[in-house]
């Protein structure tokens, strides 16, 4: 039984509930940390059980959605089968899987050790950066926190640097993988890496210049790129997979090219909304104090 996939669905329902509460209360800390927790569970699965098990669980999340409305023996251009159905934890329930997923599984389950080690390194260092990024955002480098903020910032930047280098190394092989989209996928992953790393670099540059306001703005944008590259990438596949299953690579290419920049735009929207509320609150407080005086 695919217990881990079912547990993920349950966690997803809880997470959606936290999002609804966050939107009502305009406080997102619980929602964000819950997302970090799910990310760690998914990523640690790769490191503990190996790439084949981690990828099979990942693909199985989409099997349910990609097979909606299809007969058990009915395929589609964006769906494929894998040997012994090993790329899914659903057993014989689903015979067809996203073609990008089948290629993903085969390339690592039957690929060279170096490729797997690059994947493990990318997952580990990006996970470290992802966790530290949130600690930094929730505990700005002011007062007694300044020294620790700098130390964690350097560790976080070092981790995302290594993680990005490994991501580019892995992406350099994608030109020959037709199920991903070939050269379009390779260039798309380069683009994703650019959005993630450039926002992080600009955050570091502004900090060194002493422009703390600009530093926080770029760190929020970096957080948006990281959330986009991980969570929005995966969320988009749930919708675009069934929607574009008659076109082999459209779904995965949309996630590759759009997830990081969309994540930045969403983070920027929330940042501006938060600043607007804070400004309105200060004006209201000042007006009240003036009236009392």
N, C-alpha and C positions, 0 to 999 in steps of 0.2 A: 504493500500500500504506500502511496506517495505522501506519507505523513508530514514530511517537511514542507512540501508544496501546500498542503492543506493548512498547516500552521502559518505559512506565509500569508495565505488568503485571510485567515483570522486576524493576523497582525495588521494586515492592510485595512480591514474594516475598522479596527480600533484606531488606526492612524488617521483614517478619514474622519472619524468622530472627533479626534483631537484637532483636526484642521477646522472643522465646523466651529468648535468651541473657541479656537484661536481667532477666527475671523470675527466672532461675536464679541470677544473680550479685547481684541486687538493686542493680544499678547501671544507670541509664537514660540516661546522657549520650550514648552513641553512638546509641541509638535516637532520642532527641529531636533531635539535630543532623542525623541523616539525614532525619528528617521535615521539618525546617526547609529542608534542601537541596531536597527534592522540591517543597515549597511554592514556593520561589523559582523553580525551573525552570518550574512551571506558571504562576506569576504573571507572570514576565518574558516568557513567550510572548505574553500579552495585550498587553504594552507594546511589544514588538518587532514583532509581526505583525498586530496589530489585534484588535479584539473578535470579529469574525466567525470568524477562524481559531482563536482561543483558545476560543471557545464551541463550535465544531464539534468540536475535540479533546476538550473536556470532555464533551459529549453522547455522543461515540463510546465513552467508557469504559463507559457504562451500556447502550449498545445490545446488547452481548453478553449481559448479564444479563437485561435486560427482554424479550428475544426468546427466552429459553430455553423450549423446549417448544412454541413456536408455529411454524406453517407460514409460509413466506415471504410468503404473501398473507393471513395471518390477523392481524387487529388486536385491540385491546382498548380499553375506555373510557379507560384512562390512557395510551394510545399514539396517536400522530398522525403524519401525513406532512408533509414540508416541500417547498416548491417546488424542483424539480430535484434533490431529495435533497441540497441544499447544506449542510444542518446536520449532516452526518456525513462522516467521512473513509473510511467503509467501502465507498463506491461503491454498487453495486447489491446488496451482500450483505444489507443490512438496509434495508427500506423503511419500517419503523415505528420511531418514537423516542418517548421520554417526552414527553408533551404539554407539560409545563412547559419541557422543553428546546427544543422547537420554538418556543414562545412567547418564550423567552429569546433564542434566535438571531434571530428576526424583529424583536424590539424593538430590538436593537442593530445588526444588520446593515442594517436598513432604517429605523432610527430617527434622530432629530435628533443633530447633532454634540454638543450640550450633554450629552445623556444618555450618550454614549460617553465624553466627557471626565470626567463625574462618576464613571463606572466606573473609568477609568484612575487618577483621583486616589484613589479608595477603595482600589484594589488597591495602589498605590504606598505610601501612608501606612500602611496596615495591615501591609504587608510589612516596612517599616522598624520599626514597633513590635514586630512578631513576632520579628525578629532581635535587637533590643536587649533585649527582655524576657528572652531566654535568657542573654545576656551578663550581665545584671543578676542573674539567679538563681544563676548559677554563680560570679560574683565579687561577693559581698556587699560593701556599703559600709563596710568596717572598715579601720582602719589607713591605709596609703598609698593604698588604693583609694577612700577616702571621697569625695574631690573628683571623680574621674572618674565614680564611681557617681552622684553628684548630677547631673552634666552629662548623662550618658546617660539618666538617669531623666527629666529635663526634656524632652529631645528625644523620648524614647519616649512620654511623656504627651501632648506636643504633637501627635505623629504620630497617636496613637490618637484624640485629640480631633477632629482634622480628618477622619480616616477614618470615625469614627462619625457626624459631621455629614453627610458625603457619603452614608453608608449610609442614614440616615434620609431624606435628600432623595430618593434613589432609591426607597426603600420607599414614599414618599408617593404614588407613581404606581401602586402595585400593586393598589389597590382595584378597578380596572377590568379587571385581568387574570384572567379566569376560570380559566385553566389553572394559575395559581399557587394559587388559592383565594380570590381577591377580597379582601374586607376582612379575612378571617381571616389571609391571608398578610401583608397590610399590618401588622396589629396584631402578628402573630407576629414580624416583622422589627423592629418597635419594641421588643418584649420582648427579643429577642436583643441589640439595641443597649443596652438598659437593663442587662442582666446583665453585658455586657462593660465598659461604661463605669462603672457603679456600683462594681464591684470595683476598677477602676483608681483611681477617685476616693478610695475608702476607703483604698487603699494609700498615696496621697499624703497624706491627712489624718493617718493614724497616723504617718507619717514626720515630718511637721511638728510633731507633738506629742512627738516623741522616743521614741515607743514602737516600738522597732525589732523586737521580737518580733511584735507585731501587724502591723507593716508587712510583714514577710516572709510572714506568714500570708495577708494580703490579696493580696499579689503572686502567691503560688502559686495562689490562687483565680482571680485575673485570668488567669494563664497557662492555667488549666483552661478558663475561658470562651472564650479565644481558640482553644485547641485544639479545643474543642467546636464553636465556630462555623465553623471551617474544616474540620478533619479528621473529626470525628464526624458533622457535617452530611453530608459526602460518603459516609462509610462506611455510614451508615444507609440511604442511597438504594440502595446495592447490594443490601441485604436486603429493604427494604420495597418497592422498585420492582416486582420480580417477584411479591412476596407480595400486593400490593394493586393490581395492574394492572387489576382489574375496577372500581376506584373511582378516578375521575380525579385527585383532588387529595389523597387521604389520605397517600400517600407523601411528597410534598414538604412538606405541612403538618406532618407528624410531625418532619421534620428541622428545619423552621423554628422550631417551638415548643420542641422538647426538646433540641436539640444543645448549646446554651450552658449551660443549667442542669445537664444531665447531665455536661458537661465539668467544671463546678465541683465536683460531687459526687465525681467520679472523682479529681480533683486533691486534694480534701480527704481522701479515703480513703487515698491514697498518702502524704499529708503525715502523717496520724496514725499510719499504719503505720511510717513512718520515725522519727517521734519515739518511738514505743513501742520500736522496736529499739534506738535510741540510749540510751533510759532503762534498758533491760534490760542493755545492754552496760556502762553506767556502774556499775550495781548489782553486776554480776558482777565488774568490775575492782576495785571497792571491797572486795568480799568477799574476793577473792584477796589483796589487799594486807593486809587485817586478819588473815587466816589466817597469812600469812608473818610479820607482826609478832608 
